Amino acid sequence: MFNIGPLEFVVLAAIALIVFGPDRLPELARDAARMLRSLRDVAQGARTQLNSELGPDFADFDLSSLNPRTAIKNALLGDEDFSSLNPRESIQRALRGEDEPVRPSPMIDLSKPAPPQALPADQPLALGERPPVDPEAT
């Protein structure tokens, strides 16, 4: 949550010991724990009250969906679950050669103009085939 390493934690504890002294430090730790507990109780009470006020229509409503980061991720990626997607692991697997190599897409030679042709709207283009161009429309 705070991304504090073990060495940083030891340095913070040593600074707290020097600033507050060994006699006041346990009292401050108790006060901090009590404050955290009361904040958790207030947050849980607010969450419970919001769920009860919304009624049964929103019983399965997830409050974490209101997080802007989650809303943007859902808007961009849809409802698919990408929680297992880890870029660091994907890069490491690729460097070790565990991933399948990416097949190159066929190159289209844009230097040669494609012959004009009329295709029915329901017939898909073949792989590497350029769509027809209407020279009068451009």
OpenMM code with the backbone's topology and positions (N, CA, C; nanometers):
from openmm import Vec3, app, unit

residues = "MET PHE ASN ILE GLY PRO LEU GLU PHE VAL VAL LEU ALA ALA ILE ALA LEU ILE VAL PHE GLY PRO ASP ARG LEU PRO GLU LEU ALA ARG ASP ALA ALA ARG MET LEU ARG SER LEU ARG ASP VAL ALA GLN GLY ALA ARG THR GLN LEU ASN SER GLU LEU GLY PRO ASP PHE ALA ASP PHE ASP LEU SER SER LEU ASN PRO ARG THR ALA ILE LYS ASN ALA LEU LEU GLY ASP GLU ASP PHE SER SER LEU ASN PRO ARG GLU SER ILE GLN ARG ALA LEU ARG GLY GLU ASP GLU PRO VAL ARG PRO SER PRO MET ILE ASP LEU SER LYS PRO ALA PRO PRO GLN ALA LEU PRO ALA ASP GLN PRO LEU ALA LEU GLY GLU ARG PRO PRO VAL ASP PRO GLU ALA THR".split()
positions = [
    Vec3(0.0829, -0.1183, 0.0000),
    Vec3(0.0000, 0.0000, 0.0000),
    Vec3(0.0879, 0.1254, 0.0000),
    Vec3(0.1855, 0.1344, 0.0896),
    Vec3(0.2708, 0.2524, 0.0955),
    Vec3(0.4012, 0.2310, 0.0214),
    Vec3(0.4269, 0.1080, -0.0217),
    Vec3(0.5470, 0.0743, -0.0964),
    Vec3(0.6732, 0.1116, -0.0183),
    Vec3(0.6797, 0.0678, 0.1064),
    Vec3(0.7946, 0.0935, 0.1925),
    Vec3(0.8729, -0.0358, 0.2054),
    Vec3(1.0015, -0.0290, 0.1732),
    Vec3(1.0881, -0.1448, 0.1842),
    Vec3(1.1332, -0.1666, 0.3273),
    Vec3(1.1988, -0.2805, 0.3552),
    Vec3(1.2413, -0.3092, 0.4917),
    Vec3(1.3457, -0.2093, 0.5440),
    Vec3(1.4385, -0.1692, 0.4602),
    Vec3(1.5403, -0.0736, 0.5046),
    Vec3(1.4780, 0.0622, 0.5335),
    Vec3(1.3847, 0.1042, 0.4510),
    Vec3(1.3151, 0.2312, 0.4737),
    Vec3(1.2339, 0.2265, 0.6031),
    Vec3(1.1736, 0.1118, 0.6309),
    Vec3(1.0965, 0.0977, 0.7541),
    Vec3(1.1869, 0.1091, 0.8768),
    Vec3(1.3060, 0.0482, 0.8712),
    Vec3(1.4005, 0.0552, 0.9828),
    Vec3(1.4459, 0.1994, 1.0038),
    Vec3(1.4709, 0.2715, 0.8946),
    Vec3(1.5126, 0.4120, 0.9058),
    Vec3(1.4000, 0.4945, 0.9673),
    Vec3(1.2768, 0.4742, 0.9244),
    Vec3(1.1635, 0.5474, 0.9820),
    Vec3(1.1447, 0.5159, 1.1299),
    Vec3(1.1609, 0.3890, 1.1669),
    Vec3(1.1489, 0.3506, 1.3080),
    Vec3(1.2594, 0.4154, 1.3912),
    Vec3(1.3816, 0.4213, 1.3395),
    Vec3(1.4917, 0.4845, 1.4127),
    Vec3(1.4671, 0.6339, 1.4292),
    Vec3(1.4171, 0.6996, 1.3256),
    Vec3(1.3865, 0.8434, 1.3358),
    Vec3(1.2750, 0.8667, 1.4370),
    Vec3(1.1711, 0.7825, 1.4355),
    Vec3(1.0621, 0.7955, 1.5324),
    Vec3(1.1126, 0.7740, 1.6739),
    Vec3(1.2043, 0.6796, 1.6920),
    Vec3(1.2600, 0.6535, 1.8250),
    Vec3(1.3394, 0.7734, 1.8740),
    Vec3(1.4134, 0.8373, 1.7833),
    Vec3(1.4938, 0.9542, 1.8229),
    Vec3(1.4037, 1.0735, 1.8516),
    Vec3(1.3032, 1.0972, 1.7675),
    Vec3(1.2182, 1.2156, 1.7823),
    Vec3(1.1262, 1.2032, 1.9033),
    Vec3(1.0589, 1.0903, 1.9175),
    Vec3(0.9587, 1.0772, 2.0249),
    Vec3(1.0145, 1.0160, 2.1524),
    Vec3(1.1219, 0.9443, 2.1440),
    Vec3(1.1802, 0.8811, 2.2624),
    Vec3(1.1167, 0.7470, 2.2904),
    Vec3(1.1901, 0.6621, 2.3639),
    Vec3(1.1396, 0.5268, 2.3904),
    Vec3(1.0200, 0.5222, 2.4854),
    Vec3(1.0001, 0.6259, 2.5661),
    Vec3(0.8883, 0.6224, 2.6608),
    Vec3(0.7557, 0.6611, 2.5956),
    Vec3(0.7548, 0.7497, 2.4957),
    Vec3(0.6300, 0.7919, 2.4318),
    Vec3(0.5944, 0.7102, 2.3079),
    Vec3(0.6890, 0.6354, 2.2536),
    Vec3(0.6649, 0.5626, 2.1287),
    Vec3(0.5541, 0.4570, 2.1407),
    Vec3(0.5497, 0.3733, 2.2462),
    Vec3(0.4388, 0.2758, 2.2566),
    Vec3(0.3016, 0.3432, 2.2678),
    Vec3(0.2969, 0.4562, 2.3377),
    Vec3(0.1705, 0.5284, 2.3522),
    Vec3(0.1241, 0.5825, 2.2162),
    Vec3(0.2156, 0.6357, 2.1365),
    Vec3(0.1811, 0.6857, 2.0046),
    Vec3(0.1373, 0.5723, 1.9110),
    Vec3(0.2008, 0.4567, 1.9229),
    Vec3(0.1619, 0.3421, 1.8400),
    Vec3(0.0204, 0.2970, 1.8751),
    Vec3(-0.0131, 0.2950, 2.0046),
    Vec3(-0.1488, 0.2587, 2.0468),
    Vec3(-0.2507, 0.3583, 1.9938),
    Vec3(-0.2183, 0.4885, 2.0015),
    Vec3(-0.3099, 0.5904, 1.9512),
    Vec3(-0.3298, 0.5783, 1.8000),
    Vec3(-0.2216, 0.5509, 1.7276),
    Vec3(-0.2319, 0.5353, 1.5826),
    Vec3(-0.3172, 0.4136, 1.5473),
    Vec3(-0.2993, 0.3024, 1.6183),
    Vec3(-0.3787, 0.1824, 1.5929),
    Vec3(-0.5260, 0.2075, 1.6240),
    Vec3(-0.5533, 0.2796, 1.7316),
    Vec3(-0.6913, 0.3115, 1.7682),
    Vec3(-0.7558, 0.4005, 1.6615),
    Vec3(-0.6793, 0.4973, 1.6096),
    Vec3(-0.7322, 0.5866, 1.5068),
    Vec3(-0.7608, 0.5091, 1.3775),
    Vec3(-0.6707, 0.4185, 1.3388),
    Vec3(-0.6935, 0.3372, 1.2189),
    Vec3(-0.8179, 0.2507, 1.2339),
    Vec3(-0.8350, 0.1911, 1.3518),
    Vec3(-0.9526, 0.1084, 1.3761),
    Vec3(-1.0808, 0.1906, 1.3647),
    Vec3(-1.0801, 0.3116, 1.4219),
    Vec3(-1.2013, 0.3943, 1.4157),
    Vec3(-1.2281, 0.4403, 1.2718),
    Vec3(-1.1243, 0.4703, 1.1939),
    Vec3(-1.1442, 0.5077, 1.0536),
    Vec3(-1.2014, 0.3914, 0.9730),
    Vec3(-1.1545, 0.2705, 0.9994),
    Vec3(-1.2100, 0.1529, 0.9311),
    Vec3(-1.3567, 0.1332, 0.9668),
    Vec3(-1.3899, 0.1525, 1.0954),
    Vec3(-1.5297, 0.1381, 1.1375),
    Vec3(-1.6189, 0.2424, 1.0710),
    Vec3(-1.5695, 0.3661, 1.0594),
    Vec3(-1.6476, 0.4718, 0.9942),
    Vec3(-1.6675, 0.4386, 0.8465),
    Vec3(-1.5623, 0.3928, 0.7799),
    Vec3(-1.5733, 0.3590, 0.6376),
    Vec3(-1.6686, 0.2413, 0.6170),
    Vec3(-1.6601, 0.1405, 0.7023),
    Vec3(-1.7497, 0.0251, 0.6902),
    Vec3(-1.8942, 0.0662, 0.7176),
    Vec3(-1.9148, 0.1544, 0.8160),
    Vec3(-2.0500, 0.2034, 0.8447),
    Vec3(-2.1075, 0.2823, 0.7281),
    Vec3(-2.0251, 0.3663, 0.6663),
    Vec3(-2.0717, 0.4433, 0.5512),
    Vec3(-2.1051, 0.3500, 0.4346),
    Vec3(-2.0232, 0.2483, 0.4141),
    Vec3(-2.0482, 0.1522, 0.3061),
    Vec3(-2.1788, 0.0763, 0.3325),
    Vec3(-2.1991, 0.0345, 0.4558),
    Vec3(-2.3211, -0.0386, 0.4915),
    Vec3(-2.4439, 0.0504, 0.4752),
    Vec3(-2.4335, 0.1769, 0.5191),
    Vec3(-2.5456, 0.2694, 0.5069),
    Vec3(-2.5776, 0.2968, 0.3605),
    Vec3(-2.4749, 0.3133, 0.2773),
    Vec3(-2.4988, 0.3381, 0.1351),
    Vec3(-2.5677, 0.2192, 0.0706),
    Vec3(-2.5233, 0.0981, 0.1018),
    Vec3(-2.5872, -0.0221, 0.0457),
    Vec3(-2.7318, -0.0352, 0.0915),
    Vec3(-2.7598, -0.0010, 0.2187),
    Vec3(-2.8980, -0.0120, 0.2673),
    Vec3(-2.9863, 0.0972, 0.2077),
    Vec3(-2.9298, 0.2163, 0.1826),
    Vec3(-3.0076, 0.3250, 0.1228),
    Vec3(-3.0375, 0.2988, -0.0245),
    Vec3(-2.9458, 0.2336, -0.0948),
    Vec3(-2.9680, 0.2063, -0.2368),
    Vec3(-3.0774, 0.1024, -0.2589),
    Vec3(-3.0953, 0.0148, -0.1641),
    Vec3(-3.2022, -0.0832, -0.1733),
    Vec3(-3.1606, -0.2099, -0.2445),
    Vec3(-3.2582, -0.3002, -0.2653),
    Vec3(-3.2264, -0.4311, -0.3242),
    Vec3(-3.1893, -0.4245, -0.4722),
    Vec3(-3.2256, -0.3147, -0.5407),
    Vec3(-3.1913, -0.3051, -0.6829),
    Vec3(-3.0403, -0.2991, -0.7045),
    Vec3(-2.9695, -0.2425, -0.6074),
    Vec3(-2.8251, -0.2273, -0.6185),
    Vec3(-2.7521, -0.3156, -0.5178),
    Vec3(-2.8073, -0.4307, -0.4880),
    Vec3(-2.7451, -0.5200, -0.3898),
    Vec3(-2.6104, -0.5721, -0.4382),
    Vec3(-2.5967, -0.5922, -0.5684),
    Vec3(-2.4702, -0.6434, -0.6213),
    Vec3(-2.3787, -0.5310, -0.6710),
    Vec3(-2.4087, -0.4063, -0.6353),
    Vec3(-2.3303, -0.2912, -0.6787),
    Vec3(-2.1956, -0.2908, -0.6078),
    Vec3(-2.0894, -0.2752, -0.6853),
    Vec3(-1.9537, -0.2746, -0.6304),
    Vec3(-1.9050, -0.1305, -0.6232),
    Vec3(-1.8714, -0.0838, -0.5022),
    Vec3(-1.8265, 0.0539, -0.4860),
    Vec3(-1.6919, 0.0795, -0.5518),
    Vec3(-1.6123, -0.0243, -0.5708),
    Vec3(-1.4819, -0.0029, -0.6339),
    Vec3(-1.4968, 0.0334, -0.7807),
    Vec3(-1.6152, 0.0104, -0.8388),
    Vec3(-1.6366, 0.0494, -0.9783),
    Vec3(-1.6458, 0.2009, -0.9929),
    Vec3(-1.6617, 0.2726, -0.8831),
    Vec3(-1.6661, 0.4187, -0.8875),
    Vec3(-1.5269, 0.4801, -0.8913),
    Vec3(-1.4243, 0.3990, -0.8715),
    Vec3(-1.2876, 0.4468, -0.8787),
    Vec3(-1.2599, 0.4912, -1.0224),
    Vec3(-1.2087, 0.6127, -1.0438),
    Vec3(-1.1859, 0.6601, -1.1815),
    Vec3(-1.0935, 0.5692, -1.2612),
    Vec3(-0.9916, 0.5146, -1.1973),
    Vec3(-0.8993, 0.4261, -1.2684),
    Vec3(-0.9719, 0.3008, -1.3165),
    Vec3(-1.0584, 0.2454, -1.2322),
    Vec3(-1.1345, 0.1265, -1.2691),
    Vec3(-1.2350, 0.1597, -1.3794),
    Vec3(-1.2977, 0.2760, -1.3714),
    Vec3(-1.3952, 0.3147, -1.4738),
    Vec3(-1.3286, 0.3301, -1.6096),
    Vec3(-1.2103, 0.3904, -1.6123),
    Vec3(-1.1389, 0.4082, -1.7396),
    Vec3(-1.0948, 0.2733, -1.7941),
    Vec3(-1.0451, 0.1861, -1.7057),
    Vec3(-1.0018, 0.0535, -1.7499),
    Vec3(-1.1190, -0.0252, -1.8076),
    Vec3(-1.2349, -0.0187, -1.7437),
    Vec3(-1.3525, -0.0893, -1.7947),
    Vec3(-1.3997, -0.0297, -1.9264),
    Vec3(-1.3876, 0.1033, -1.9419),
    Vec3(-1.4306, 0.1659, -2.0659),
    Vec3(-1.3383, 0.1287, -2.1816),
    Vec3(-1.2086, 0.1191, -2.1540),
    Vec3(-1.1138, 0.0876, -2.2601),
    Vec3(-1.1080, -0.0605, -2.2921),
    Vec3(-1.1090, -0.1443, -2.1894),
    Vec3(-1.0896, -0.2870, -2.2090),
    Vec3(-1.2192, -0.3662, -2.2085),
    Vec3(-1.3288, -0.3052, -2.1704),
    Vec3(-1.4558, -0.3759, -2.1651),
    Vec3(-1.4661, -0.4580, -2.0374),
    Vec3(-1.5526, -0.5565, -2.0391),
    Vec3(-1.5769, -0.6380, -1.9210),
    Vec3(-1.4832, -0.7571, -1.9118),
    Vec3(-1.3870, -0.7669, -2.0024),
    Vec3(-1.2956, -0.8804, -1.9995),
    Vec3(-1.2042, -0.8697, -1.8791),
    Vec3(-1.1628, -0.9836, -1.8277),
    Vec3(-1.0763, -0.9874, -1.7102),
    Vec3(-0.9305, -0.9900, -1.7550),
    Vec3(-0.8616, -0.8801, -1.7315),
    Vec3(-0.7207, -0.8705, -1.7655),
    Vec3(-0.6353, -0.8685, -1.6396),
    Vec3(-0.6867, -0.9223, -1.5283),
    Vec3(-0.6106, -0.9195, -1.4038),
    Vec3(-0.4863, -1.0064, -1.4128),
    Vec3(-0.4889, -1.1076, -1.4994),
    Vec3(-0.3722, -1.1942, -1.5124),
    Vec3(-0.2686, -1.1350, -1.6066),
    Vec3(-0.3010, -1.0243, -1.6720),
    Vec3(-0.2084, -0.9612, -1.7652),
    Vec3(-0.1063, -0.8806, -1.6864),
    Vec3(0.0180, -0.9223, -1.6931),
    Vec3(0.1263, -0.8536, -1.6232),
    Vec3(0.2349, -0.8235, -1.7257),
    Vec3(0.2564, -0.6972, -1.7602),
    Vec3(0.3536, -0.6652, -1.8639),
    Vec3(0.4946, -0.7111, -1.8299),
    Vec3(0.5323, -0.7008, -1.7043),
    Vec3(0.6675, -0.7406, -1.6649),
    Vec3(0.6894, -0.8894, -1.6907),
    Vec3(0.5915, -0.9724, -1.6524),
    Vec3(0.6051, -1.1166, -1.6755),
    Vec3(0.6027, -1.1493, -1.8245),
    Vec3(0.5215, -1.0770, -1.9020),
    Vec3(0.5151, -1.1019, -2.0461),
    Vec3(0.6491, -1.0717, -2.1116),
    Vec3(0.7133, -0.9626, -2.0709),
    Vec3(0.8435, -0.9268, -2.1274),
    Vec3(0.9483, -1.0288, -2.0874),
    Vec3(0.9456, -1.0729, -1.9614),
    Vec3(1.0434, -1.1720, -1.9165),
    Vec3(1.0264, -1.3042, -1.9918),
    Vec3(0.9004, -1.3464, -2.0146),
    Vec3(0.8775, -1.4690, -2.0904),
    Vec3(0.9269, -1.4544, -2.2334),
    Vec3(0.9050, -1.3374, -2.2915),
    Vec3(0.9501, -1.3151, -2.4291),
    Vec3(1.1025, -1.3157, -2.4370),
    Vec3(1.1690, -1.2586, -2.3369),
    Vec3(1.3154, -1.2576, -2.3375),
    Vec3(1.3726, -1.3984, -2.3200),
    Vec3(1.3024, -1.4815, -2.2430),
    Vec3(1.3479, -1.6197, -2.2255),
    Vec3(1.3128, -1.7058, -2.3458),
    Vec3(1.2304, -1.6556, -2.4363),
    Vec3(1.1923, -1.7304, -2.5557),
    Vec3(1.0778, -1.8253, -2.5319),
    Vec3(0.9998, -1.8055, -2.4258),
    Vec3(0.8885, -1.8955, -2.3953),
    Vec3(0.7635, -1.8619, -2.4751),
    Vec3(0.7538, -1.7396, -2.5238),
    Vec3(0.6369, -1.7011, -2.6019),
    Vec3(0.6539, -1.7444, -2.7459),
    Vec3(0.5433, -1.7639, -2.8140),
    Vec3(0.5482, -1.7966, -2.9554),
    Vec3(0.5910, -1.6719, -3.0317),
    Vec3(0.6743, -1.6874, -3.1328),
    Vec3(0.7142, -1.5686, -3.2092),
    Vec3(0.5952, -1.5121, -3.2855),
    Vec3(0.5952, -1.3832, -3.3023),
    Vec3(0.4883, -1.3162, -3.3737),
    Vec3(0.5113, -1.3351, -3.5229),
    Vec3(0.4084, -1.3834, -3.5906),
    Vec3(0.4199, -1.4031, -3.7346),
    Vec3(0.4074, -1.2687, -3.8045),
    Vec3(0.4986, -1.2368, -3.8955),
    Vec3(0.4883, -1.1071, -3.9634),
    Vec3(0.3682, -1.1055, -4.0567),
    Vec3(0.3056, -0.9910, -4.0647),
    Vec3(0.1911, -0.9783, -4.1534),
    Vec3(0.2414, -0.9613, -4.2959),
    Vec3(0.1647, -1.0050, -4.3936),
    Vec3(0.2101, -0.9909, -4.5322),
    Vec3(0.2199, -0.8435, -4.5686),
    Vec3(0.3267, -0.8089, -4.6325),
    Vec3(0.3504, -0.6702, -4.6715),
    Vec3(0.2721, -0.6398, -4.8000),
    Vec3(0.2180, -0.5229, -4.8049),
    Vec3(0.1449, -0.4788, -4.9221),
    Vec3(0.2330, -0.3785, -4.9960),
    Vec3(0.2521, -0.4008, -5.1245),
    Vec3(0.3344, -0.3116, -5.2051),
    Vec3(0.2479, -0.1938, -5.2476),
    Vec3(0.2705, -0.0780, -5.1825),
    Vec3(0.1896, 0.0395, -5.2113),
    Vec3(0.2435, 0.1191, -5.3292),
    Vec3(0.3594, 0.0806, -5.3821),
    Vec3(0.4155, 0.1550, -5.4951),
    Vec3(0.3405, 0.1250, -5.6244),
    Vec3(0.2793, 0.0083, -5.6340),
    Vec3(0.2033, -0.0282, -5.7533),
    Vec3(0.0551, 0.0002, -5.7300),
    Vec3(-0.0080, 0.0697, -5.8207),
    Vec3(-0.1514, 0.0938, -5.8011),
    Vec3(-0.2292, -0.0355, -5.8222),
    Vec3(-0.3311, -0.0523, -5.7431),
    Vec3(-0.4156, -0.1711, -5.7551),
    Vec3(-0.5106, -0.1518, -5.8721),
    Vec3(-0.5345, -0.2576, -5.9464),
    Vec3(-0.6293, -0.2439, -6.0570),
    Vec3(-0.7689, -0.2216, -6.0018),
    Vec3(-0.8427, -0.1305, -6.0626),
    Vec3(-0.9787, -0.1065, -6.0128),
    Vec3(-1.0657, -0.2292, -6.0386),
    Vec3(-1.1401, -0.2642, -5.9397),
    Vec3(-1.2276, -0.3798, -5.9521),
    Vec3(-1.3514, -0.3570, -5.8682),
    Vec3(-1.4569, -0.4143, -5.9103),
    Vec3(-1.5823, -0.4000, -5.8385),
    Vec3(-1.6109, -0.5295, -5.7648),
    Vec3(-1.6239, -0.5208, -5.6358),
    Vec3(-1.6563, -0.6367, -5.5530),
    Vec3(-1.7954, -0.6176, -5.4942),
    Vec3(-1.8691, -0.7232, -5.4819),
    Vec3(-1.9959, -0.7111, -5.4111),
    Vec3(-1.9688, -0.6728, -5.2652),
    Vec3(-2.0619, -0.6047, -5.2044),
    Vec3(-2.0436, -0.5553, -5.0680),
    Vec3(-2.0294, -0.6688, -4.9675),
    Vec3(-2.0846, -0.7853, -4.9947),
    Vec3(-2.0797, -0.8942, -4.8983),
    Vec3(-1.9581, -0.9847, -4.9167),
    Vec3(-1.8770, -0.9628, -5.0183),
    Vec3(-1.7603, -1.0483, -5.0417),
    Vec3(-1.6381, -0.9852, -4.9746),
    Vec3(-1.5731, -1.0564, -4.8815),
    Vec3(-1.4565, -0.9988, -4.8128),
    Vec3(-1.3351, -0.9992, -4.9048),
    Vec3(-1.2405, -0.9114, -4.8737),
    Vec3(-1.1164, -0.9035, -4.9494),
    Vec3(-1.0254, -1.0184, -4.9103),
    Vec3(-0.9447, -1.0644, -5.0042),
    Vec3(-0.8470, -1.1689, -4.9758),
    Vec3(-0.7306, -1.1072, -4.8982),
    Vec3(-0.6502, -1.1921, -4.8358),
    Vec3(-0.5370, -1.1471, -4.7566),
    Vec3(-0.4375, -1.0736, -4.8460),
    Vec3(-0.4035, -0.9496, -4.8128),
    Vec3(-0.3098, -0.8703, -4.8897),
    Vec3(-0.3734, -0.7956, -5.0051),
    Vec3(-0.5018, -0.8142, -5.0294),
    Vec3(-0.5710, -0.7492, -5.1405),
    Vec3(-0.6130, -0.6085, -5.0990),
    Vec3(-0.5904, -0.5117, -5.1862),
    Vec3(-0.6257, -0.3735, -5.1573),
    Vec3(-0.7708, -0.3483, -5.1929),
    Vec3(-0.8376, -0.2634, -5.1173),
    Vec3(-0.9767, -0.2328, -5.1515),
    Vec3(-0.9844, -0.1513, -5.2792),
    Vec3(-1.0958, -0.1611, -5.3506),
    Vec3(-1.1090, -0.0852, -5.4766),
    Vec3(-1.1134, 0.0645, -5.4491),
    Vec3(-1.0590, 0.1406, -5.5429),
    Vec3(-1.0534, 0.2860, -5.5295),
    Vec3(-1.1337, 0.3485, -5.6427),
    Vec3(-1.2131, 0.4456, -5.6097),
    Vec3(-1.2882, 0.5186, -5.7109),
    Vec3(-1.2116, 0.6462, -5.7442),
    Vec3(-1.1468, 0.6526, -5.8615),
    Vec3(-1.0641, 0.7710, -5.8908),
    Vec3(-1.1446, 0.8987, -5.9046),
    Vec3(-1.2741, 0.8890, -5.9352),
    Vec3(-1.3562, 1.0087, -5.9486),
    Vec3(-1.3953, 1.0666, -5.8126),
    Vec3(-1.3920, 0.9830, -5.7090),
    Vec3(-1.4344, 1.0289, -5.5779),
    Vec3(-1.3221, 1.0994, -5.5015),
    Vec3(-1.1996, 1.0795, -5.5467),
    Vec3(-1.0885, 1.1404, -5.4733),
    Vec3(-1.0368, 1.2648, -5.5391),
] * unit.nanometer
topology = app.Topology()
chain = topology.addChain("A")
for resn in residues:
    res = topology.addResidue(resn, chain)
    for name in ("N", "CA", "C"):
        topology.addAtom(name, app.Element.getBySymbol(name[0]), res)
